[in-house]
Amino acid sequence: MIRLFLFLLSYGLIVTTCTTMITYLNYTSMGFDMRTVAIFILRSADFAMFAGAAVLLLLTVYVRVPSRLPFS
């Protein structure tokens, strides 16, 4: 149950932060070049949260844990 919660939490954070980072691309229409926007995105808190959520998602999916504890 905890793995399901962590999976849904990390997936929700990834979707939210990706959506926010995509909206940052609108700065190119205001005259900023793509390099400046990319540096801004990489330094934002949204990118750090995205990276953490992606690591959490990968851990919840690929790390094997026993379905129940031994001797229980």
ABEGO torsion letter per residue (X at the ends): XAAAAAAAAAAAAAAAAAAAAAAAAAAAAAGBBAAAAAAAAAABAAAAAAAAAAAAAAAAAABBBBABBBGX
